[in-house]
Amino acid sequence: MSTTFAADAAPAANPRSRVILASLIGTTIEFYDFYVYATAAVLVFPHLFFPAGNDTTALLASFAIFGAAMVARPLGAIFFGHLGDKKGRKITLVGALLTMGIATFLIGLLPTFQTAGWFAPLLLVILRLAQGFALGGEWSGAALVATENAPAGKRAVYGTFPQLGAPIGFIIANGLFLAIAALMPSSDPSRPSDAFLSWGWRLPFLFSAVMVIVGLWVRMSLVESPAFAKALEHGRIQKLPLAAAFKTHWRELILGTFYMLATYVLFYLMTTFSLSYGRAPTTAAVPGLGYDYRTFVLMMIGGVVFFGIFTLVSGPWADRWGRRRTLIGITAAIVLFGLLWVPILSAGPVGVMAWLIIGFTLMGLTFGPMGALLPELFPANVRYTGSGISYNVSSILGAAVAPFIAVALWSYGGGSPFWVGVYLSVMALLTLAALVIGKETRDVNMDH
């Protein structure tokens, strides 16, 4: 039976176009769902899911729920990683996508604090945890589909396609919010319109159901990768992949976690914190840039275009020069970028746009190679588990606390983003240290 399965899973059974589409569309949907929540966490939830009073407290509470999903992500990595290393990549990816889609759709149906009291934020926390749990299993599976089916010498190029789902998901999610806000304009630039707060915000969450159906259709056509098929054929499947990963690859788990740290902090500062900072009035107790929602989101989308372009650029670089060498240079640039926030942002609208473009360009360059680097750290029989744990534990150290710390440092600086930039630089230094300690993985055999 194992031999037959392995034959069925021959590389030719997964055409390159199908591999690219399946790894791209799933992460696009997953990141769309995540961005929809991130945008609502800034625009909607502080107004609807918490008692009226202190706006900063409500925003921090909304970000705390946003961060709660990051805590659930390692649990999802363990659960889906176990399934992926025991039962295969395909069924696991389908399960992760369904979980994420259902949770996102149900958020669009939630009652608000005004109608359900504290039961409303409780339900929001539960569904947010479900989102994080699902995303914990999504990324590593998509990265494995891409890299385990990649032709020789192009693993980093293929690994950028699941990463490309992040900028595409951002553009779709924020573009949809922008269109709905334009149809329901507000006279107060610091607050969405009553119609938007009443029901307009729900539409992007409900729309996720359509995207999930498309994603499932694509992924159901996949067969298992050659690497998993060979592990099954040769009896290398582990009874407890988690225990095996910690016993024999604990060093790689730690290094992989810190490889991702700067990426995660930069990612959520540029997407979540920046939206709060950009929209905060210049006359507020904690002043920001004072842009209206539409203007700043359009500026962000312009920056995210560079995110997508340089995600793709990073693949050939990492295949040519190696993952480690490429990322050491990029991470050093992130350290410098964090120290230059204030001078860049002081240059007016041109400076703000330059800040977004530089930040998102660095984001693409650091995020792209991770699609190959983290899976390459682990053998096939614990790869789903190992890469997923590294990726998602880093989400706790980086993304879970990044928006919360950023708002606190922004407040501490009296509206200046100086300390937020310093925070980014410190996290990037930790990643840089891990990259210096680690080894190059470009030439590892993914079938072993």
VOGU-3710 file (C-alpha; in Angstrom, 3 decimals, decimal comma):
1> msttfaadaa> 0,000/0,000/0,000  2,819/2,395/0,861  4,533/1,734/-2,465  1,323/2,439/-4,360  0,796/5,646/-2,407  4,321/6,806/-3,165  3,824/6,130/-6,859  0,574/8,043/-6,854  2,399/10,981/-5,250  5,102/11,219/-7,887
11> paanprsrvi> 6,214/14,747/-8,655  4,516/14,716/-12,073  1,138/14,329/-10,354  1,403/17,897/-9,040  1,967/20,244/-12,000  3,953/23,337/-11,140  1,032/25,640/-11,862  -1,140/23,701/-9,414  1,549/23,774/-6,728  1,965/27,536/-7,091
21> lasligttie> -1,779/28,199/-7,084  -2,519/25,893/-4,156  0,235/27,368/-1,986  -0,666/30,943/-2,966  -4,445/30,907/-2,773  -4,658/29,315/0,659  -2,321/31,780/2,325  -4,028/34,649/0,481  -7,323/33,614/2,056  -5,773/33,042/5,463
31> fydfyvyata> -4,032/36,415/5,455  -7,142/38,094/4,084  -9,076/36,785/7,071  -6,335/37,905/9,421  -6,090/41,395/7,906  -9,836/41,842/8,010  -9,638/41,346/11,745  -6,552/43,583/12,071  -8,316/46,428/10,259  -11,487/45,983/12,294
41> avlvfphlff> -9,376/45,927/15,486  -8,413/49,532/14,721  -11,563/50,875/13,049  -14,497/49,021/14,569  -13,954/46,862/17,629  -12,868/49,650/20,027  -16,233/51,333/19,311  -18,474/48,260/19,328  -17,082/45,572/21,636  -16,026/47,528/24,708
51> pagndttall> -17,757/50,022/27,025  -17,558/53,692/26,060  -14,969/55,778/27,875  -11,225/55,907/27,313  -10,433/55,498/23,595  -6,826/54,422/24,237  -7,947/51,731/26,695  -10,480/50,408/24,170  -7,810/50,318/21,445  -5,389/48,466/23,709
61> asfaifgaam> -8,122/45,977/24,656  -8,863/45,420/20,969  -5,163/44,851/20,288  -5,004/42,458/23,251  -7,657/40,273/21,604  -5,761/40,632/18,333  -2,657/39,345/20,104  -4,558/36,479/21,748  -4,685/34,710/18,397  -0,896/34,586/18,355
71> varplgaiff> -0,972/32,556/21,565  -3,263/30,037/19,867  -1,035/29,738/16,821  1,604/27,423/18,383  -1,230/25,161/19,551  -2,500/25,079/15,980  1,018/24,355/14,763  1,232/21,373/17,122  -2,210/20,020/16,195  -2,017/20,515/12,443
81> ghlgdkkgrk> 1,700/19,691/12,414  0,916/16,314/13,979  -1,724/15,654/11,321  0,523/16,903/8,525  3,468/14,706/9,532  1,267/11,665/10,258  -1,572/11,821/7,709  -0,224/14,065/4,963  -0,162/17,678/3,842  -3,374/17,784/1,789
91> itlvgalltm> -6,005/16,829/4,369  -4,322/19,044/6,957  -4,353/22,111/4,719  -8,044/21,598/3,970  -8,831/21,403/7,693  -6,865/24,562/8,506  -8,564/26,531/5,744  -12,047/25,438/6,837  -11,374/26,346/10,459  -10,138/29,813/9,548
101> giatfligll> -13,002/30,490/7,147  -15,742/29,434/9,548  -14,302/31,500/12,406  -14,001/34,599/10,223  -17,542/34,221/8,867  -18,953/33,915/12,395  -17,177/37,103/13,530  -19,290/38,882/10,932  -22,428/37,689/12,760  -21,422/38,635/16,326
111> ptfqtagwfa> -23,552/40,820/18,589  -21,948/44,003/19,948  -21,340/45,161/23,533  -24,466/47,298/23,386  -26,693/44,279/22,740  -24,835/41,455/24,515  -22,620/43,133/27,119  -19,390/41,330/28,011  -20,639/38,231/26,189  -19,770/40,021/22,904
121> plllvilrla> -16,012/40,427/23,525  -15,944/36,902/24,988  -17,265/35,471/21,717  -14,828/37,665/19,823  -11,932/36,219/21,838  -13,102/32,637/21,167  -13,369/33,177/17,418  -10,108/35,085/17,356  -8,423/32,126/19,066  -9,922/29,862/16,386
131> qgfalggews> -8,439/32,117/13,697  -5,015/31,899/15,297  -5,321/28,136/15,771  -6,064/27,698/12,067  -3,306/30,023/10,865  -0,906/28,039/13,045  -1,409/25,086/10,711  -1,862/26,925/7,435  1,456/28,569/6,771  3,777/25,605/7,258
141> gaalvatena> 1,561/23,352/5,149  1,462/25,846/2,292  5,231/26,344/2,505  5,751/22,563/2,380  3,493/22,173/-0,645  5,603/24,764/-2,444  9,098/23,702/-1,387  8,637/19,910/-1,393  7,410/20,107/-4,997  9,975/22,674/-6,184
151> pagkravygt> 12,453/21,854/-8,977  16,141/21,742/-8,143  17,748/25,094/-7,468  14,424/26,960/-7,247  13,216/26,098/-3,765  13,419/29,663/-2,458  11,631/30,949/-5,568  8,776/28,491/-5,000  8,824/29,269/-1,289  7,953/32,901/-2,017
161> fpqlgapigf> 4,522/32,004/-3,434  2,863/31,172/-0,094  4,554/34,325/1,263  2,981/36,345/-1,536  -0,409/35,576/0,001  0,346/38,147/2,716  0,493/41,264/0,504  -2,290/40,026/-1,764  -4,527/39,281/1,236  -3,728/42,723/2,647
171> iianglflai> -4,702/44,493/-0,564  -7,975/42,550/-0,931  -8,982/43,001/2,713  -8,126/46,686/2,968  -9,402/47,411/-0,532  -12,762/45,931/0,419  -12,890/47,908/3,683  -11,934/51,030/1,731  -14,715/50,503/-0,813  -17,323/49,945/1,901
181> aalmpssdps> -16,137/53,021/3,822  -16,359/55,082/0,622  -19,969/53,983/0,159  -20,671/54,870/3,805  -18,688/58,103/4,299  -18,128/59,630/7,723  -18,045/63,330/8,574  -15,561/62,560/11,391  -12,175/61,358/10,038  -11,320/59,730/13,385
191> rpsdaflswg> -14,462/57,585/13,459  -16,308/55,447/10,859  -19,870/56,362/9,917  -22,878/55,043/11,833  -23,858/52,837/8,885  -20,358/51,370/8,720  -20,391/50,663/12,466  -23,914/49,279/12,276  -23,479/46,691/9,520  -20,937/47,699/6,866
201> wrlpflfsav> -17,963/46,289/8,805  -19,538/42,831/8,733  -19,395/42,428/4,944  -15,631/41,643/4,625  -15,978/38,922/7,273  -18,964/37,348/5,522  -17,241/37,574/2,134  -14,535/35,191/3,368  -16,948/32,288/2,797  -16,729/32,818/-0,971
211> mvivglwvrm> -12,939/32,840/-0,899  -12,779/29,684/1,219  -14,906/27,764/-1,302  -12,477/28,715/-4,074  -9,494/27,728/-1,918  -10,967/24,344/-1,064  -11,647/23,602/-4,726  -7,997/24,231/-5,609  -6,523/22,297/-2,686  -8,714/19,234/-3,117
221> slvespafak> -6,983/18,641/-6,476  -3,556/18,193/-4,845  -1,824/14,895/-4,127  0,838/14,350/-1,490  4,382/15,618/-1,986  7,258/13,285/-2,905  8,977/13,982/0,424  6,017/12,825/2,512  5,404/9,856/0,208  9,011/8,690/0,636
231> alehgriqkl> 8,867/9,128/4,406  5,746/6,962/4,438  7,201/4,371/2,066  10,411/3,950/4,079  8,679/3,800/7,453  10,054/7,086/8,756  6,722/8,468/9,988  7,026/9,389/13,668  4,420/8,289/16,204  4,762/11,652/17,984
241> plaaafkthw> 6,299/14,211/15,595  6,295/16,890/18,305  8,381/14,797/20,706  10,756/13,796/17,900  11,210/17,420/16,818  12,054/18,577/20,354  14,325/15,605/21,023  16,465/15,725/17,907  15,974/19,232/16,468  15,597/21,533/19,478
251> relilgtfym> 18,416/23,762/18,225  16,675/24,282/14,882  13,399/25,066/16,671  15,094/27,839/18,654  16,990/29,239/15,682  13,896/29,167/13,449  11,915/31,056/16,080  14,481/33,846/16,230  14,938/33,869/12,434  11,304/35,008/12,202
261> latyvlfylm> 11,348/37,531/15,066  12,319/40,689/13,153  9,992/39,709/10,320  7,004/39,433/12,643  7,685/42,682/14,510  8,164/44,630/11,275  5,092/42,970/9,760  2,688/44,041/12,472  4,208/47,470/13,021  3,778/48,299/9,346
271> ttfslsygra> 0,253/46,877/9,041  -1,498/47,291/12,402  0,340/49,944/14,422  0,848/52,154/11,376  -2,913/52,340/10,791  -3,460/53,610/14,337  -0,520/56,005/14,183  -1,405/57,286/10,725  -5,052/58,035/11,582  -4,588/59,514/15,066
281> pttaavpglg> -5,303/63,285/15,035  -2,326/65,587/15,508  -4,240/67,258/18,356  -4,985/64,021/20,268  -3,580/63,284/23,731  -1,249/60,838/21,971  -0,855/62,559/18,589  -0,354/60,776/15,296  -0,038/61,773/11,662  -3,644/62,998/11,327
291> ydyrtfvlmm> -4,546/61,331/8,021  -8,110/60,337/7,237  -8,760/56,608/6,861  -9,134/56,571/3,068  -5,947/58,534/2,401  -3,756/56,537/4,732  -5,018/53,129/3,611  -4,358/54,090/-0,008  -0,825/55,047/1,031  -0,465/51,705/2,816
301> iggvvffgif> -1,683/49,793/-0,222  0,948/51,623/-2,265  3,561/50,407/0,206  2,206/46,859/0,144  2,695/46,722/-3,621  6,420/46,954/-2,852  5,917/44,220/-0,255  4,634/41,896/-2,974  7,280/42,849/-5,560  10,197/42,360/-3,190
311> tlvsgpwadr> 8,793/39,122/-1,797  9,218/37,745/-5,315  12,630/39,414/-5,730  13,909/37,775/-2,541  13,470/34,226/-3,913  16,083/34,399/-6,699  18,424/36,255/-4,337  18,142/33,523/-1,696  18,656/30,775/-4,292  21,698/32,535/-5,739
321> wgrrrtligi> 23,437/33,823/-2,600  21,984/31,504/0,036  19,298/32,096/2,660  21,654/33,055/5,484  23,790/35,543/3,568  20,735/37,227/2,032  18,890/37,550/5,337  21,908/38,838/7,278  22,113/41,827/4,926  18,367/42,456/4,984
331> taaivlfgll> 18,137/42,181/8,780  20,987/44,659/9,206  18,988/47,048/7,005  15,957/46,572/9,301  18,096/47,547/12,312  19,072/50,760/10,536  15,505/51,439/9,385  14,199/51,301/12,961  16,699/53,940/14,053  15,675/56,276/11,221
341> wvpilsagpv> 11,914/56,394/11,795  11,813/59,932/13,180  14,043/61,557/10,505  12,087/59,840/7,724  8,648/60,679/9,131  9,691/64,289/9,757  9,848/64,909/6,000  6,080/65,408/5,658  3,839/63,390/3,281  6,828/62,398/1,138
351> gvmawliigf> 8,577/61,085/4,241  5,496/59,145/5,364  5,215/57,512/1,945  8,945/56,763/1,951  8,587/55,211/5,428  5,810/52,916/4,179  7,675/51,952/1,002  10,958/51,235/2,799  9,231/49,300/5,586  7,178/47,154/3,235
361> tlmgltfgpm> 10,136/46,609/0,879  12,197/45,271/3,783  9,174/43,215/4,822  9,050/41,497/1,444  12,796/40,868/1,418  12,842/39,312/4,894  9,544/37,405/4,600  10,125/35,827/1,190  13,091/33,524/2,031  11,353/32,191/5,169
371> gallpelfpa> 9,110/30,015/2,990  12,178/27,917/2,140  14,431/28,493/5,139  12,186/27,203/7,934  11,129/23,953/6,158  14,769/23,294/5,246  15,724/23,191/8,927  13,833/19,898/9,488  13,619/16,396/7,936  10,423/15,375/6,123
381> nvrytgsgis> 8,965/13,325/8,994  8,867/16,295/11,420  8,960/19,173/8,917  5,337/20,258/9,223  5,595/20,291/13,017  9,059/21,836/13,272  8,594/24,646/10,770  5,120/25,391/12,111  6,264/25,644/15,738  9,198/27,914/14,872
391> ynvssilgaa> 7,010/30,167/12,745  4,216/30,407/15,295  6,154/30,578/18,562  7,852/33,562/16,986  4,390/35,053/16,540  4,062/35,216/20,342  7,469/36,823/20,844  6,924/39,194/17,936  3,432/39,731/16,582  1,360/39,021/19,704
401> vapfiavalw> 2,945/41,801/21,699  4,170/44,110/18,922  1,007/46,236/18,487  0,504/46,460/22,263  4,139/47,421/22,945  4,096/49,851/20,031  1,038/51,707/21,371  2,601/51,846/24,857  5,911/53,187/23,482  4,066/55,621/21,242
411> sygggspfwv> 2,211/56,914/24,298  5,438/56,981/26,347  7,069/59,091/23,641  4,236/61,595/23,756  3,240/60,806/20,173  6,761/60,368/18,814  7,418/56,963/17,152  11,105/57,073/18,170  10,890/54,329/20,797  8,752/52,166/18,507
421> gvylsvmall> 11,545/52,287/15,929  14,128/51,435/18,594  11,998/48,433/19,599  12,081/47,206/15,985  15,872/47,613/15,845  16,391/45,637/19,066  14,243/42,752/17,795  16,144/42,793/14,494  19,439/42,533/16,387  18,182/39,319/18,013
431> tlaalvigke> 17,340/37,904/14,583  20,730/38,984/13,278  22,449/37,101/16,113  20,494/33,923/15,284  21,413/34,186/11,593  25,107/34,572/12,454  24,950/31,467/14,677  22,948/29,397/12,173  24,061/27,482/9,087  23,203/27,725/5,405
441> trdvnmdh> 20,359/25,408/4,285  20,233/26,014/0,533  21,671/22,622/-0,418  19,812/20,324/2,005  17,933/17,329/0,562  14,197/17,880/1,202  13,374/14,178/0,627  15,244/13,128/3,785
//
